[in-house]
Amino acid sequence: MSRREDYAAQVSLVVLRYTLLRLAVFAAVLALLYAAGARGILLAVLTVVVSLALSYLLLARQRDAVAAVVAERVARSHEPRRPGVDEAVEDAEDDARRAAQEESAPNASPRPSSRP
């Protein structure tokens, strides 16, 4: 596995773990409030508010891990790109095309002459 694929897998696992834990907290709060007798819109609103608060308190470590991974990824995306093999190949192809065009019309001027 390449370094890039390994990094992508790490990002996916960290984000997936945090998401699943948030869903588990939501489901647990929903079940508890339903068992306590909350129904309808009250159940939905209370579930969202309580699960957000509990997730904020209980999942701080996982949230920090996700934030660190995202920050690292953003930093990597803003790094200047180093010329790679693909860019070198494209440059060589462009140079070859230009050379071929110049050879096919060596005396062609860029502007037509206005003299007869």
Secondary structure, DSSP 4 states (H G I P E B T S, - for coil): --HHHHHHHHHHHHHHHHHHHHHHHHHHHHHHHHHTT--HHHHHHHHHHHHHHHHHHH-HHHHHHHHHHHHHHHHHHTSPPPP-HHHHHHHHHHHHHHHHHHHHSTT--SS--S--
